[in-house]
Amino acid sequence: MSRKPHSPTEQSRKTVEAMSAYGIPQEDIASVLEIDRKTLAKYYDQELAVAKAKANAKVAENLFRKATGDGPQSVSAAIFWLKTRGQWKETNYHEIEANVNSSIYDWITGTLGATREAVEDQSNAIRTTGSKRNSREVASGSTDSTMH
């Protein structure tokens, strides 16, 4: 059993364009019209093609009016417009103080090198102290045995 052929109306064209402009998936638009996705593409190709551009133009017009007007939303709208269209951006500046007589590389490697040497010296001291004590205990034959 075949379906009756679809015949677009002015109202269905407006519905398709509006729904597409709102970002409704084409599969859902076809369901609302009770037609197949292929039928939607066949009869409403123009509405689907221009809907997004028309919606963006309308939103941009409204945003531009707010950004260039007076009122509580004008500052936010102007900032948004300039960030997106005027390529403005928020920046953070970090200041670093350094001795101009030495480079940052020397400062970093000197600090890290001194830290590494201090750790190695402590590790060697611990190993040396531990091995001297063990050597003395073995030589004297006296080990601290606390087994009960």
KEKE-3310 file (N, C-alpha, C; in steps of 0.2 Angstrom, whole numbers, plus 5000, padded with zeros to 4 digits):
npx = (5004:5003:5009:5000:5004:5015:5012:5018:5014:5011:5011:5018:5030:5035:5035:5045:5056:5057:5059:5071:5079:5080:5088:5083:5084:5084:5077:5068:5060:5054:5047:5037:5030:5025:5031:5043:5061:5068:5058:5056:5069:5068:5057:5058:5071:5076:5072:5078:5091:5093:5089:5097:5106:5098:5093:5104:5107:5096:5098:5111:5107:5099:5108:5117:5109:5107:5120:5124:5116:5107:5106:5104:5109:5118:5132:5136:5133:5140:5153:5153:5151:5163:5172:5170:5168:5176:5188:5194:5201:5203:5217:5230:5243:5259:5271:5289:5302:5319:5337:5346:5359:5361:5356:5339:5340:5352:5349:5339:5345:5356:5349:5342:5352:5360:5351:5349:5362:5363:5353:5359:5371:5365:5360:5371:5378:5369:5370:5383:5385:5376:5383:5395:5391:5386:5398:5406:5399:5399:5413:5416:5408:5397:5381:5365:5354:5338:5329:5317)
npy = (4994:5011:5027:5043:5056:5068:5085:5101:5114:5132:5134:5122:5124:5135:5130:5120:5128:5135:5126:5120:5131:5132:5122:5109:5092:5084:5072:5072:5083:5078:5068:5076:5082:5070:5063:5055:5055:5057:5062:5074:5081:5081:5090:5101:5107:5120:5127:5120:5123:5137:5140:5140:5151:5162:5162:5164:5177:5184:5183:5189:5202:5206:5205:5214:5226:5227:5228:5240:5249:5256:5252:5238:5226:5230:5232:5218:5212:5220:5217:5203:5203:5210:5201:5190:5194:5205:5200:5202:5198:5192:5195:5189:5195:5190:5194:5192:5193:5195:5193:5204:5202:5188:5174:5167:5153:5150:5152:5143:5131:5131:5132:5120:5111:5112:5108:5094:5090:5091:5082:5070:5070:5068:5056:5048:5050:5044:5030:5028:5029:5019:5008:5008:5006:4993:4986:4987:4980:4967:4965:4965:4955:4957:4958:4966:4956:4954:4943:4933)
npz = (5000:4995:5000:5000:4989:4994:4997:4998:5009:5012:5026:5030:5025:5032:5045:5043:5040:5052:5062:5058:5059:5073:5076:5076:5073:5056:5055:5065:5061:5050:5055:5063:5052:5047:5037:5026:5029:5017:5009:5015:5012:4998:4995:5003:5002:5000:5011:5021:5018:5020:5033:5044:5042:5041:5054:5062:5057:5061:5075:5077:5072:5083:5094:5090:5090:5104:5109:5104:5110:5124:5141:5153:5147:5137:5139:5142:5130:5121:5124:5122:5108:5104:5108:5100:5086:5085:5088:5101:5116:5133:5143:5153:5163:5168:5179:5181:5192:5190:5193:5184:5181:5179:5170:5168:5166:5171:5185:5187:5184:5193:5206:5205:5204:5215:5225:5221:5223:5237:5242:5237:5244:5257:5256:5254:5266:5275:5270:5272:5286:5291:5285:5292:5305:5304:5301:5312:5321:5316:5317:5330:5335:5342:5341:5342:5348:5350:5352:5359)
capx = (5000:5008:5006:4998:5010:5016:5011:5020:5010:5015:5012:5023:5037:5037:5037:5052:5062:5058:5062:5078:5083:5081:5092:5079:5087:5079:5073:5062:5056:5051:5042:5032:5026:5023:5034:5050:5067:5070:5053:5058:5075:5065:5052:5060:5078:5078:5070:5083:5097:5094:5086:5102:5109:5093:5092:5110:5107:5092:5101:5116:5104:5097:5114:5120:5105:5108:5127:5125:5110:5108:5102:5108:5112:5122:5139:5138:5132:5146:5159:5153:5152:5170:5177:5168:5168:5182:5194:5196:5202:5205:5223:5233:5250:5263:5278:5294:5308:5325:5343:5348:5366:5361:5350:5335:5343:5358:5346:5335:5350:5359:5345:5340:5358:5361:5346:5351:5368:5361:5350:5364:5375:5362:5359:5378:5379:5365:5373:5390:5384:5373:5387:5400:5389:5386:5405:5408:5395:5401:5420:5416:5404:5391:5375:5360:5349:5333:5325:5315)
capy = (5000:5017:5033:5048:5060:5074:5092:5106:5120:5138:5133:5117:5127:5139:5125:5116:5133:5137:5120:5119:5136:5131:5116:5102:5087:5083:5066:5075:5088:5074:5065:5080:5082:5063:5061:5052:5060:5058:5067:5081:5083:5082:5095:5107:5108:5127:5129:5117:5126:5144:5141:5142:5157:5167:5162:5167:5184:5187:5183:5194:5208:5207:5206:5221:5231:5227:5230:5247:5252:5258:5247:5234:5221:5233:5230:5211:5211:5223:5213:5197:5205:5211:5195:5185:5197:5210:5197:5204:5193:5194:5192:5189:5196:5188:5197:5188:5197:5191:5197:5205:5200:5181:5172:5163:5147:5149:5152:5137:5125:5132:5130:5112:5107:5112:5104:5087:5088:5091:5076:5065:5070:5065:5049:5045:5050:5038:5024:5027:5028:5012:5002:5008:5003:4985:4983:4987:4975:4961:4964:4964:4949:4959:4960:4967:4952:4954:4938:4930)
capz = (5000:4995:5003:4995:4988:4999:4994:5003:5010:5015:5033:5031:5023:5038:5050:5042:5041:5059:5066:5056:5062:5080:5077:5077:5068:5051:5056:5069:5057:5045:5060:5064:5046:5045:5030:5027:5028:5009:5006:5018:5008:4991:4995:5007:5002:5000:5018:5025:5016:5022:5039:5049:5040:5043:5061:5064:5055:5066:5082:5076:5072:5090:5098:5088:5093:5111:5110:5102:5113:5131:5145:5157:5143:5132:5141:5141:5123:5117:5126:5118:5101:5102:5108:5094:5080:5085:5090:5107:5121:5140:5144:5160:5162:5174:5180:5184:5194:5190:5193:5177:5180:5178:5166:5172:5165:5177:5191:5188:5185:5199:5211:5205:5204:5223:5228:5219:5227:5244:5242:5236:5250:5263:5255:5255:5273:5278:5268:5276:5293:5292:5284:5297:5311:5303:5300:5319:5325:5314:5319:5338:5336:5346:5338:5346:5347:5355:5351:5366)
cpx = (5004:5004:5004:5003:5010:5015:5012:5015:5014:5016:5018:5030:5039:5039:5044:5057:5063:5061:5069:5082:5084:5085:5089:5082:5081:5075:5067:5058:5051:5045:5036:5027:5023:5025:5041:5055:5069:5065:5054:5064:5072:5061:5054:5068:5080:5077:5076:5090:5098:5092:5092:5105:5104:5092:5098:5110:5102:5095:5107:5113:5102:5102:5117:5116:5106:5115:5128:5120:5112:5104:5107:5111:5117:5129:5140:5137:5138:5152:5159:5154:5159:5174:5176:5170:5174:5188:5197:5197:5205:5212:5226:5240:5253:5269:5283:5300:5314:5331:5345:5355:5366:5355:5346:5337:5348:5354:5343:5340:5354:5355:5343:5347:5360:5357:5347:5357:5367:5358:5355:5369:5372:5361:5366:5379:5375:5368:5379:5389:5381:5378:5393:5398:5388:5393:5407:5405:5398:5408:5420:5412:5398:5386:5369:5354:5344:5327:5323:5313)
cpy = (5006:5023:5038:5053:5066:5081:5097:5112:5126:5137:5128:5120:5131:5135:5122:5122:5134:5132:5119:5125:5135:5125:5109:5098:5086:5077:5068:5079:5083:5070:5069:5081:5076:5062:5058:5057:5062:5063:5074:5084:5085:5089:5102:5108:5115:5129:5127:5121:5133:5145:5144:5149:5163:5167:5166:5175:5187:5188:5189:5201:5211:5209:5213:5227:5232:5230:5237:5252:5254:5253:5242:5228:5223:5231:5223:5210:5214:5219:5206:5198:5206:5205:5190:5188:5202:5207:5199:5198:5196:5191:5193:5190:5194:5191:5193:5193:5192:5196:5198:5203:5192:5179:5168:5155:5145:5148:5146:5131:5125:5130:5122:5108:5107:5108:5096:5085:5087:5084:5070:5064:5067:5058:5045:5045:5045:5032:5023:5026:5021:5007:5002:5004:4995:4982:4982:4981:4968:4960:4962:4958:4951:4962:4961:4962:4952:4949:4935:4923)
cpz = (5000:4998:4998:4995:4992:4995:4999:5003:5012:5022:5034:5030:5029:5043:5049:5043:5048:5063:5064:5059:5069:5081:5078:5071:5062:5052:5060:5066:5053:5049:5061:5058:5044:5038:5031:5026:5021:5006:5009:5013:5001:4991:4998:5007:5003:5008:5023:5024:5019:5029:5044:5048:5042:5050:5064:5062:5060:5073:5082:5076:5079:5094:5096:5091:5100:5113:5109:5106:5120:5135:5149:5153:5138:5133:5139:5133:5119:5118:5122:5111:5099:5103:5102:5087:5079:5087:5096:5112:5128:5140:5151:5159:5169:5174:5184:5186:5193:5190:5186:5175:5179:5174:5170:5171:5170:5184:5192:5189:5191:5205:5211:5206:5212:5227:5227:5223:5234:5246:5242:5242:5256:5262:5256:5262:5277:5276:5272:5283:5295:5290:5289:5303:5310:5303:5308:5323:5323:5317:5326:5340:5341:5342:5343:5345:5352:5354:5358:5364)
residu = (MET:SER:ARG:LYS:PRO:HIS:SER:PRO:THR:GLU:GLN:SER:ARG:LYS:THR:VAL:GLU:ALA:MET:SER:ALA:TYR:GLY:ILE:PRO:GLN:GLU:ASP:ILE:ALA:SER:VAL:LEU:GLU:ILE:ASP:ARG:LYS:THR:LEU:ALA:LYS:TYR:TYR:ASP:GLN:GLU:LEU:ALA:VAL:ALA:LYS:ALA:LYS:ALA:ASN:ALA:LYS:VAL:ALA:GLU:ASN:LEU:PHE:ARG:LYS:ALA:THR:GLY:ASP:GLY:PRO:GLN:SER:VAL:SER:ALA:ALA:ILE:PHE:TRP:LEU:LYS:THR:ARG:GLY:GLN:TRP:LYS:GLU:THR:ASN:TYR:HIS:GLU:ILE:GLU:ALA:ASN:VAL:ASN:SER:SER:ILE:TYR:ASP:TRP:ILE:THR:GLY:THR:LEU:GLY:ALA:THR:ARG:GLU:ALA:VAL:GLU:ASP:GLN:SER:ASN:ALA:ILE:ARG:THR:THR:GLY:SER:LYS:ARG:ASN:SER:ARG:GLU:VAL:ALA:SER:GLY:SER:THR:ASP:SER:THR:MET:HIS)
# end
